[in-house]
Amino acid sequence: MSVPAVRLVPVALDERDAFFAAYEAYSRELEPFDPAHEPTDVAAYREAVEDDLSYPDSGRDLYLIKADEARAGLAVLRHLPDWLDPERMITT
């Protein structure tokens, strides 16, 4: 059995529907493990993320995780100044 080639692929504009559908499924999957958590309003989250992405310096990037060529997950990365050293950028 070979090890799959895993990589992060930036989400193209025409892939955002698929990204947010995967995000919604992921969110729903986690909700039972935190009973106090309110269900995620994915439409509101998407609106906020897309508004943020409209700014060139938002520091937010959306990625699909692919194993070989199959979608295996998603990632939202933020590039922000380190609060201890604002000249240093960190990724979360």
URCORMO-V149101 format. One record per pair of residues at least 12 apart in sequence whose C-alpha atoms are under 8 Angstrom apart, sorted by the first residue. I is the first residue (numbers start at 1). J is the second residue. D is the distance in Angstrom with one decimal. If there is no record, write none. Layout:
{{I J D} {I J D}}
This chain:
{{4 67 5.4} {4 68 5.3} {5 66 7.8} {5 67 5.4} {5 68 4.8} {6 65 7.0} {6 66 5.5} {6 67 4.3} {6 68 6.1} {7 65 5.8} {7 66 5.5} {7 67 6.7} {8 63 5.8} {8 64 5.8} {8 65 4.8} {8 66 6.4} {9 63 5.2} {9 64 5.2} {9 65 6.3} {9 66 7.1} {10 61 7.4} {10 62 6.0} {10 63 4.4} {10 64 6.4} {11 62 5.6} {11 63 5.1} {11 64 6.2} {19 64 7.2} {19 74 7.2} {20 42 7.5} {20 46 7.0} {22 73 7.7} {22 74 7.4} {23 42 8.0} {23 74 7.3} {24 40 7.9} {24 42 6.2} {27 40 6.9} {28 40 7.9} {59 77 7.9} {59 78 5.3} {59 79 4.7} {59 80 6.4} {60 76 7.0} {60 77 5.7} {60 78 4.5} {60 79 6.4} {61 76 5.8} {61 77 5.2} {61 78 6.5} {62 74 7.6} {62 75 6.0} {62 76 4.8} {62 77 6.5} {63 75 5.1} {63 76 6.3} {63 77 7.9} {77 91 6.4} {77 92 5.6} {78 91 5.4} {78 92 5.3} {79 91 4.5} {79 92 6.7} {80 92 8.0}}
